[in-house]
């Protein structure tokens, strides 16, 4: 159960980052450095979620 809760938490954070990336890209003068960092964070969360899902099976 703890793994499932952690995956849900990471999924929520992943969605928040996805929204932040979308919002940043919509800005007229988007910050490329900020976009790279947001995408890097999103990828780390995705990798962690996949690793945890692997432990569940």
mmJSON file of the N, C-alpha and C atoms, coordinates in Angstrom:
{"data_MODEL":{"atom_site":{
"group_PDB":["ATOM","ATOM","ATOM","ATOM","ATOM","ATOM","ATOM","ATOM","ATOM","ATOM","ATOM","ATOM","ATOM","ATOM","ATOM","ATOM","ATOM","ATOM","ATOM","ATOM","ATOM","ATOM","ATOM","ATOM","ATOM","ATOM","ATOM","ATOM","ATOM","ATOM","ATOM","ATOM","ATOM","ATOM","ATOM","ATOM","ATOM","ATOM","ATOM","ATOM","ATOM","ATOM","ATOM","ATOM","ATOM","ATOM","ATOM","ATOM","ATOM","ATOM","ATOM","ATOM","ATOM","ATOM","ATOM","ATOM","ATOM","ATOM","ATOM","ATOM","ATOM","ATOM","ATOM","ATOM","ATOM","ATOM","ATOM","ATOM","ATOM","ATOM","ATOM","ATOM","ATOM","ATOM","ATOM","ATOM","ATOM","ATOM","ATOM","ATOM","ATOM","ATOM","ATOM","ATOM","ATOM","ATOM","ATOM","ATOM","ATOM","ATOM","ATOM","ATOM","ATOM","ATOM","ATOM","ATOM","ATOM","ATOM","ATOM","ATOM","ATOM","ATOM","ATOM","ATOM","ATOM","ATOM","ATOM","ATOM","ATOM","ATOM","ATOM","ATOM","ATOM","ATOM","ATOM","ATOM","ATOM","ATOM","ATOM","ATOM","ATOM","ATOM","ATOM","ATOM","ATOM","ATOM","ATOM","ATOM","ATOM","ATOM","ATOM","ATOM","ATOM","ATOM","ATOM","ATOM","ATOM","ATOM","ATOM","ATOM","ATOM","ATOM","ATOM","ATOM","ATOM","ATOM","ATOM","ATOM","ATOM","ATOM","ATOM","ATOM","ATOM","ATOM","ATOM","ATOM","ATOM","ATOM","ATOM","ATOM","ATOM","ATOM","ATOM","ATOM","ATOM","ATOM","ATOM","ATOM","ATOM","ATOM","ATOM"],
"id":[1,2,3,4,5,6,7,8,9,10,11,12,13,14,15,16,17,18,19,20,21,22,23,24,25,26,27,28,29,30,31,32,33,34,35,36,37,38,39,40,41,42,43,44,45,46,47,48,49,50,51,52,53,54,55,56,57,58,59,60,61,62,63,64,65,66,67,68,69,70,71,72,73,74,75,76,77,78,79,80,81,82,83,84,85,86,87,88,89,90,91,92,93,94,95,96,97,98,99,100,101,102,103,104,105,106,107,108,109,110,111,112,113,114,115,116,117,118,119,120,121,122,123,124,125,126,127,128,129,130,131,132,133,134,135,136,137,138,139,140,141,142,143,144,145,146,147,148,149,150,151,152,153,154,155,156,157,158,159,160,161,162,163,164,165,166,167,168,169,170,171],
"type_symbol":["N","C","C","N","C","C","N","C","C","N","C","C","N","C","C","N","C","C","N","C","C","N","C","C","N","C","C","N","C","C","N","C","C","N","C","C","N","C","C","N","C","C","N","C","C","N","C","C","N","C","C","N","C","C","N","C","C","N","C","C","N","C","C","N","C","C","N","C","C","N","C","C","N","C","C","N","C","C","N","C","C","N","C","C","N","C","C","N","C","C","N","C","C","N","C","C","N","C","C","N","C","C","N","C","C","N","C","C","N","C","C","N","C","C","N","C","C","N","C","C","N","C","C","N","C","C","N","C","C","N","C","C","N","C","C","N","C","C","N","C","C","N","C","C","N","C","C","N","C","C","N","C","C","N","C","C","N","C","C","N","C","C","N","C","C","N","C","C","N","C","C"],
"label_atom_id":["N","CA","C","N","CA","C","N","CA","C","N","CA","C","N","CA","C","N","CA","C","N","CA","C","N","CA","C","N","CA","C","N","CA","C","N","CA","C","N","CA","C","N","CA","C","N","CA","C","N","CA","C","N","CA","C","N","CA","C","N","CA","C","N","CA","C","N","CA","C","N","CA","C","N","CA","C","N","CA","C","N","CA","C","N","CA","C","N","CA","C","N","CA","C","N","CA","C","N","CA","C","N","CA","C","N","CA","C","N","CA","C","N","CA","C","N","CA","C","N","CA","C","N","CA","C","N","CA","C","N","CA","C","N","CA","C","N","CA","C","N","CA","C","N","CA","C","N","CA","C","N","CA","C","N","CA","C","N","CA","C","N","CA","C","N","CA","C","N","CA","C","N","CA","C","N","CA","C","N","CA","C","N","CA","C","N","CA","C","N","CA","C","N","CA","C","N","CA","C"],
"label_alt_id":[null,null,null,null,null,null,null,null,null,null,null,null,null,null,null,null,null,null,null,null,null,null,null,null,null,null,null,null,null,null,null,null,null,null,null,null,null,null,null,null,null,null,null,null,null,null,null,null,null,null,null,null,null,null,null,null,null,null,null,null,null,null,null,null,null,null,null,null,null,null,null,null,null,null,null,null,null,null,null,null,null,null,null,null,null,null,null,null,null,null,null,null,null,null,null,null,null,null,null,null,null,null,null,null,null,null,null,null,null,null,null,null,null,null,null,null,null,null,null,null,null,null,null,null,null,null,null,null,null,null,null,null,null,null,null,null,null,null,null,null,null,null,null,null,null,null,null,null,null,null,null,null,null,null,null,null,null,null,null,null,null,null,null,null,null,null,null,null,null,null,null],
"label_comp_id":["UNK","UNK","UNK","UNK","UNK","UNK","UNK","UNK","UNK","UNK","UNK","UNK","UNK","UNK","UNK","UNK","UNK","UNK","UNK","UNK","UNK","UNK","UNK","UNK","UNK","UNK","UNK","UNK","UNK","UNK","UNK","UNK","UNK","UNK","UNK","UNK","UNK","UNK","UNK","UNK","UNK","UNK","UNK","UNK","UNK","UNK","UNK","UNK","UNK","UNK","UNK","UNK","UNK","UNK","UNK","UNK","UNK","UNK","UNK","UNK","UNK","UNK","UNK","UNK","UNK","UNK","UNK","UNK","UNK","UNK","UNK","UNK","UNK","UNK","UNK","UNK","UNK","UNK","UNK","UNK","UNK","UNK","UNK","UNK","UNK","UNK","UNK","UNK","UNK","UNK","UNK","UNK","UNK","UNK","UNK","UNK","UNK","UNK","UNK","UNK","UNK","UNK","UNK","UNK","UNK","UNK","UNK","UNK","UNK","UNK","UNK","UNK","UNK","UNK","UNK","UNK","UNK","UNK","UNK","UNK","UNK","UNK","UNK","UNK","UNK","UNK","UNK","UNK","UNK","UNK","UNK","UNK","UNK","UNK","UNK","UNK","UNK","UNK","UNK","UNK","UNK","UNK","UNK","UNK","UNK","UNK","UNK","UNK","UNK","UNK","UNK","UNK","UNK","UNK","UNK","UNK","UNK","UNK","UNK","UNK","UNK","UNK","UNK","UNK","UNK","UNK","UNK","UNK","UNK","UNK","UNK"],
"label_asym_id":["A","A","A","A","A","A","A","A","A","A","A","A","A","A","A","A","A","A","A","A","A","A","A","A","A","A","A","A","A","A","A","A","A","A","A","A","A","A","A","A","A","A","A","A","A","A","A","A","A","A","A","A","A","A","A","A","A","A","A","A","A","A","A","A","A","A","A","A","A","A","A","A","A","A","A","A","A","A","A","A","A","A","A","A","A","A","A","A","A","A","A","A","A","A","A","A","A","A","A","A","A","A","A","A","A","A","A","A","A","A","A","A","A","A","A","A","A","A","A","A","A","A","A","A","A","A","A","A","A","A","A","A","A","A","A","A","A","A","A","A","A","A","A","A","A","A","A","A","A","A","A","A","A","A","A","A","A","A","A","A","A","A","A","A","A","A","A","A","A","A","A"],
"label_entity_id":["1","1","1","1","1","1","1","1","1","1","1","1","1","1","1","1","1","1","1","1","1","1","1","1","1","1","1","1","1","1","1","1","1","1","1","1","1","1","1","1","1","1","1","1","1","1","1","1","1","1","1","1","1","1","1","1","1","1","1","1","1","1","1","1","1","1","1","1","1","1","1","1","1","1","1","1","1","1","1","1","1","1","1","1","1","1","1","1","1","1","1","1","1","1","1","1","1","1","1","1","1","1","1","1","1","1","1","1","1","1","1","1","1","1","1","1","1","1","1","1","1","1","1","1","1","1","1","1","1","1","1","1","1","1","1","1","1","1","1","1","1","1","1","1","1","1","1","1","1","1","1","1","1","1","1","1","1","1","1","1","1","1","1","1","1","1","1","1","1","1","1"],
"label_seq_id":[1,1,1,2,2,2,3,3,3,4,4,4,5,5,5,6,6,6,7,7,7,8,8,8,9,9,9,10,10,10,11,11,11,12,12,12,13,13,13,14,14,14,15,15,15,16,16,16,17,17,17,18,18,18,19,19,19,20,20,20,21,21,21,22,22,22,23,23,23,24,24,24,25,25,25,26,26,26,27,27,27,28,28,28,29,29,29,30,30,30,31,31,31,32,32,32,33,33,33,34,34,34,35,35,35,36,36,36,37,37,37,38,38,38,39,39,39,40,40,40,41,41,41,42,42,42,43,43,43,44,44,44,45,45,45,46,46,46,47,47,47,48,48,48,49,49,49,50,50,50,51,51,51,52,52,52,53,53,53,54,54,54,55,55,55,56,56,56,57,57,57],
"pdbx_PDB_ins_code":[null,null,null,null,null,null,null,null,null,null,null,null,null,null,null,null,null,null,null,null,null,null,null,null,null,null,null,null,null,null,null,null,null,null,null,null,null,null,null,null,null,null,null,null,null,null,null,null,null,null,null,null,null,null,null,null,null,null,null,null,null,null,null,null,null,null,null,null,null,null,null,null,null,null,null,null,null,null,null,null,null,null,null,null,null,null,null,null,null,null,null,null,null,null,null,null,null,null,null,null,null,null,null,null,null,null,null,null,null,null,null,null,null,null,null,null,null,null,null,null,null,null,null,null,null,null,null,null,null,null,null,null,null,null,null,null,null,null,null,null,null,null,null,null,null,null,null,null,null,null,null,null,null,null,null,null,null,null,null,null,null,null,null,null,null,null,null,null,null,null,null],
"Cartn_x":[0.814,0.0,0.86,1.936,2.8,3.364,3.689,4.2,3.146,1.91,0.831,0.619,0.689,0.529,1.673,2.873,4.032,3.902,3.448,3.26,2.199,1.121,0.076,0.633,1.419,2.023,2.943,3.775,4.673,3.888,2.802,1.951,1.35,0.963,0.406,1.464,2.663,3.758,4.128,4.091,4.384,3.389,2.108,1.07,1.278,1.662,1.921,3.064,4.101,5.219,4.793,3.967,3.459,2.691,1.867,1.111,2.047,3.074,4.033,4.79,5.14,5.828,4.914,3.664,2.7,2.54,2.405,2.238,3.466,4.643,5.882,6.005,5.626,5.727,4.746,3.657,2.656,3.078,4.04,4.491,5.186,5.0,5.637,7.164,7.752,9.217,9.555,9.296,9.523,11.013,11.265,12.63,13.126,14.062,14.57,15.23,15.93,16.598,15.558,14.53,13.451,12.75,12.501,11.862,12.699,13.999,14.884,14.843,14.868,14.847,13.515,12.415,11.101,11.014,11.499,11.455,12.354,13.49,14.4,13.732,13.086,12.385,11.257,10.52,9.407,9.916,11.03,11.612,12.06,12.681,13.102,11.908,10.815,9.612,9.075,9.053,8.567,9.417,10.726,11.624,11.413,11.21,10.979,9.66,8.623,7.333,7.466,8.172,8.351,9.128,10.133,10.919,10.039,9.213,8.326,7.28,6.756,5.779,6.423,7.689,8.418,8.541,8.653,8.759,7.431,6.327,5.004,4.709,5.337,5.01,6.004],
"Cartn_y":[-1.199,0.0,1.266,1.252,2.429,2.774,1.741,1.988,2.657,2.197,2.783,4.246,4.565,5.953,6.81,6.287,7.021,7.261,6.242,6.385,7.443,7.453,8.466,9.87,9.99,11.281,11.757,10.849,11.187,11.545,10.821,11.099,12.493,12.895,14.229,15.297,15.079,16.016,16.051,14.887,14.789,15.632,15.536,16.315,17.807,18.182,19.591,20.127,19.32,19.73,19.834,18.893,18.929,20.232,20.62,21.868,23.075,23.045,24.153,24.289,23.161,23.18,23.779,23.352,23.879,25.394,25.826,27.253,28.054,27.52,28.209,28.314,27.267,27.273,28.266,28.552,29.489,30.948,31.188,32.557,33.081,34.349,34.926,34.804,34.987,34.902,33.802,32.561,31.457,31.329,30.871,30.726,29.316,29.219,27.912,27.136,27.837,27.169,26.592,27.371,26.879,25.681,25.761,24.637,23.369,23.492,22.324,21.717,22.561,22.067,21.391,21.986,21.375,20.017,19.942,18.679,17.629,18.064,17.134,16.57,17.447,17.011,16.036,16.352,15.497,14.113,14.069,12.796,11.987,12.656,11.947,11.313,12.065,11.524,10.32,10.424,9.316,8.066,8.253,7.116,6.491,7.339,6.816,6.053,6.582,5.883,4.521,4.473,3.211,2.207,2.678,1.78,1.223,2.061,1.601,0.629,0.897,-0.03,-1.388,-1.388,-2.639,-3.445,-2.774,-3.468,-4.077,-3.534,-4.035,-5.372,-5.658,-6.87,-7.959],
"Cartn_z":[0.0,0.0,0.0,0.74,0.815,-0.563,-1.341,-2.694,-3.556,-3.445,-4.241,-3.888,-2.603,-2.161,-2.694,-2.656,-3.163,-4.67,-5.394,-6.839,-7.134,-6.361,-6.553,-6.281,-5.221,-4.882,-6.015,-6.512,-7.611,-8.869,-9.1,-10.258,-10.186,-8.999,-8.804,-9.073,-8.55,-8.783,-10.273,-10.923,-12.351,-13.145,-12.794,-13.478,-13.245,-12.032,-11.74,-12.595,-12.753,-13.592,-15.053,-15.485,-16.861,-17.095,-16.13,-16.235,-16.248,-15.398,-15.338,-16.66,-17.253,-18.548,-19.615,-19.644,-20.605,-20.43,-19.175,-18.9,-19.328,-19.045,-19.414,-20.93,-21.639,-23.097,-23.728,-23.039,-23.556,-23.374,-22.482,-22.262,-23.509,-23.811,-25.008,-24.987,-23.83,-23.719,-22.717,-23.087,-22.164,-21.829,-20.63,-20.108,-20.43,-21.364,-21.795,-20.658,-19.794,-18.669,-17.715,-17.426,-16.555,-17.194,-18.491,-19.181,-19.083,-19.3,-19.203,-17.819,-16.797,-15.417,-15.102,-15.521,-15.29,-15.984,-17.208,-17.956,-17.3,-16.793,-16.108,-14.842,-14.09,-12.876,-13.226,-14.275,-14.705,-15.098,-15.817,-16.22,-15.004,-14.025,-12.806,-12.094,-12.01,-11.362,-12.135,-13.444,-14.268,-14.047,-14.037,-13.825,-12.449,-11.431,-10.079,-10.017,-10.666,-10.679,-11.358,-12.475,-13.196,-12.352,-11.634,-10.774,-9.662,-9.077,-8.004,-8.534,-9.716,-10.315,-10.567,-10.947,-11.159,-9.881,-8.755,-7.461,-7.037,-7.564,-7.182,-7.855,-8.994,-9.763,-9.509],
"occupancy":[1.0,1.0,1.0,1.0,1.0,1.0,1.0,1.0,1.0,1.0,1.0,1.0,1.0,1.0,1.0,1.0,1.0,1.0,1.0,1.0,1.0,1.0,1.0,1.0,1.0,1.0,1.0,1.0,1.0,1.0,1.0,1.0,1.0,1.0,1.0,1.0,1.0,1.0,1.0,1.0,1.0,1.0,1.0,1.0,1.0,1.0,1.0,1.0,1.0,1.0,1.0,1.0,1.0,1.0,1.0,1.0,1.0,1.0,1.0,1.0,1.0,1.0,1.0,1.0,1.0,1.0,1.0,1.0,1.0,1.0,1.0,1.0,1.0,1.0,1.0,1.0,1.0,1.0,1.0,1.0,1.0,1.0,1.0,1.0,1.0,1.0,1.0,1.0,1.0,1.0,1.0,1.0,1.0,1.0,1.0,1.0,1.0,1.0,1.0,1.0,1.0,1.0,1.0,1.0,1.0,1.0,1.0,1.0,1.0,1.0,1.0,1.0,1.0,1.0,1.0,1.0,1.0,1.0,1.0,1.0,1.0,1.0,1.0,1.0,1.0,1.0,1.0,1.0,1.0,1.0,1.0,1.0,1.0,1.0,1.0,1.0,1.0,1.0,1.0,1.0,1.0,1.0,1.0,1.0,1.0,1.0,1.0,1.0,1.0,1.0,1.0,1.0,1.0,1.0,1.0,1.0,1.0,1.0,1.0,1.0,1.0,1.0,1.0,1.0,1.0,1.0,1.0,1.0,1.0,1.0,1.0],
"B_iso_or_equiv":[0.0,0.0,0.0,0.0,0.0,0.0,0.0,0.0,0.0,0.0,0.0,0.0,0.0,0.0,0.0,0.0,0.0,0.0,0.0,0.0,0.0,0.0,0.0,0.0,0.0,0.0,0.0,0.0,0.0,0.0,0.0,0.0,0.0,0.0,0.0,0.0,0.0,0.0,0.0,0.0,0.0,0.0,0.0,0.0,0.0,0.0,0.0,0.0,0.0,0.0,0.0,0.0,0.0,0.0,0.0,0.0,0.0,0.0,0.0,0.0,0.0,0.0,0.0,0.0,0.0,0.0,0.0,0.0,0.0,0.0,0.0,0.0,0.0,0.0,0.0,0.0,0.0,0.0,0.0,0.0,0.0,0.0,0.0,0.0,0.0,0.0,0.0,0.0,0.0,0.0,0.0,0.0,0.0,0.0,0.0,0.0,0.0,0.0,0.0,0.0,0.0,0.0,0.0,0.0,0.0,0.0,0.0,0.0,0.0,0.0,0.0,0.0,0.0,0.0,0.0,0.0,0.0,0.0,0.0,0.0,0.0,0.0,0.0,0.0,0.0,0.0,0.0,0.0,0.0,0.0,0.0,0.0,0.0,0.0,0.0,0.0,0.0,0.0,0.0,0.0,0.0,0.0,0.0,0.0,0.0,0.0,0.0,0.0,0.0,0.0,0.0,0.0,0.0,0.0,0.0,0.0,0.0,0.0,0.0,0.0,0.0,0.0,0.0,0.0,0.0,0.0,0.0,0.0,0.0,0.0,0.0],
"pdbx_formal_charge":[null,null,null,null,null,null,null,null,null,null,null,null,null,null,null,null,null,null,null,null,null,null,null,null,null,null,null,null,null,null,null,null,null,null,null,null,null,null,null,null,null,null,null,null,null,null,null,null,null,null,null,null,null,null,null,null,null,null,null,null,null,null,null,null,null,null,null,null,null,null,null,null,null,null,null,null,null,null,null,null,null,null,null,null,null,null,null,null,null,null,null,null,null,null,null,null,null,null,null,null,null,null,null,null,null,null,null,null,null,null,null,null,null,null,null,null,null,null,null,null,null,null,null,null,null,null,null,null,null,null,null,null,null,null,null,null,null,null,null,null,null,null,null,null,null,null,null,null,null,null,null,null,null,null,null,null,null,null,null,null,null,null,null,null,null,null,null,null,null,null,null],
"auth_seq_id":[1,1,1,2,2,2,3,3,3,4,4,4,5,5,5,6,6,6,7,7,7,8,8,8,9,9,9,10,10,10,11,11,11,12,12,12,13,13,13,14,14,14,15,15,15,16,16,16,17,17,17,18,18,18,19,19,19,20,20,20,21,21,21,22,22,22,23,23,23,24,24,24,25,25,25,26,26,26,27,27,27,28,28,28,29,29,29,30,30,30,31,31,31,32,32,32,33,33,33,34,34,34,35,35,35,36,36,36,37,37,37,38,38,38,39,39,39,40,40,40,41,41,41,42,42,42,43,43,43,44,44,44,45,45,45,46,46,46,47,47,47,48,48,48,49,49,49,50,50,50,51,51,51,52,52,52,53,53,53,54,54,54,55,55,55,56,56,56,57,57,57],
"auth_comp_id":["UNK","UNK","UNK","UNK","UNK","UNK","UNK","UNK","UNK","UNK","UNK","UNK","UNK","UNK","UNK","UNK","UNK","UNK","UNK","UNK","UNK","UNK","UNK","UNK","UNK","UNK","UNK","UNK","UNK","UNK","UNK","UNK","UNK","UNK","UNK","UNK","UNK","UNK","UNK","UNK","UNK","UNK","UNK","UNK","UNK","UNK","UNK","UNK","UNK","UNK","UNK","UNK","UNK","UNK","UNK","UNK","UNK","UNK","UNK","UNK","UNK","UNK","UNK","UNK","UNK","UNK","UNK","UNK","UNK","UNK","UNK","UNK","UNK","UNK","UNK","UNK","UNK","UNK","UNK","UNK","UNK","UNK","UNK","UNK","UNK","UNK","UNK","UNK","UNK","UNK","UNK","UNK","UNK","UNK","UNK","UNK","UNK","UNK","UNK","UNK","UNK","UNK","UNK","UNK","UNK","UNK","UNK","UNK","UNK","UNK","UNK","UNK","UNK","UNK","UNK","UNK","UNK","UNK","UNK","UNK","UNK","UNK","UNK","UNK","UNK","UNK","UNK","UNK","UNK","UNK","UNK","UNK","UNK","UNK","UNK","UNK","UNK","UNK","UNK","UNK","UNK","UNK","UNK","UNK","UNK","UNK","UNK","UNK","UNK","UNK","UNK","UNK","UNK","UNK","UNK","UNK","UNK","UNK","UNK","UNK","UNK","UNK","UNK","UNK","UNK","UNK","UNK","UNK","UNK","UNK","UNK"],
"auth_asym_id":["A","A","A","A","A","A","A","A","A","A","A","A","A","A","A","A","A","A","A","A","A","A","A","A","A","A","A","A","A","A","A","A","A","A","A","A","A","A","A","A","A","A","A","A","A","A","A","A","A","A","A","A","A","A","A","A","A","A","A","A","A","A","A","A","A","A","A","A","A","A","A","A","A","A","A","A","A","A","A","A","A","A","A","A","A","A","A","A","A","A","A","A","A","A","A","A","A","A","A","A","A","A","A","A","A","A","A","A","A","A","A","A","A","A","A","A","A","A","A","A","A","A","A","A","A","A","A","A","A","A","A","A","A","A","A","A","A","A","A","A","A","A","A","A","A","A","A","A","A","A","A","A","A","A","A","A","A","A","A","A","A","A","A","A","A","A","A","A","A","A","A"],
"auth_atom_id":["N","CA","C","N","CA","C","N","CA","C","N","CA","C","N","CA","C","N","CA","C","N","CA","C","N","CA","C","N","CA","C","N","CA","C","N","CA","C","N","CA","C","N","CA","C","N","CA","C","N","CA","C","N","CA","C","N","CA","C","N","CA","C","N","CA","C","N","CA","C","N","CA","C","N","CA","C","N","CA","C","N","CA","C","N","CA","C","N","CA","C","N","CA","C","N","CA","C","N","CA","C","N","CA","C","N","CA","C","N","CA","C","N","CA","C","N","CA","C","N","CA","C","N","CA","C","N","CA","C","N","CA","C","N","CA","C","N","CA","C","N","CA","C","N","CA","C","N","CA","C","N","CA","C","N","CA","C","N","CA","C","N","CA","C","N","CA","C","N","CA","C","N","CA","C","N","CA","C","N","CA","C","N","CA","C","N","CA","C","N","CA","C","N","CA","C","N","CA","C"],
"pdbx_PDB_model_num":[1,1,1,1,1,1,1,1,1,1,1,1,1,1,1,1,1,1,1,1,1,1,1,1,1,1,1,1,1,1,1,1,1,1,1,1,1,1,1,1,1,1,1,1,1,1,1,1,1,1,1,1,1,1,1,1,1,1,1,1,1,1,1,1,1,1,1,1,1,1,1,1,1,1,1,1,1,1,1,1,1,1,1,1,1,1,1,1,1,1,1,1,1,1,1,1,1,1,1,1,1,1,1,1,1,1,1,1,1,1,1,1,1,1,1,1,1,1,1,1,1,1,1,1,1,1,1,1,1,1,1,1,1,1,1,1,1,1,1,1,1,1,1,1,1,1,1,1,1,1,1,1,1,1,1,1,1,1,1,1,1,1,1,1,1,1,1,1,1,1,1]
}}}
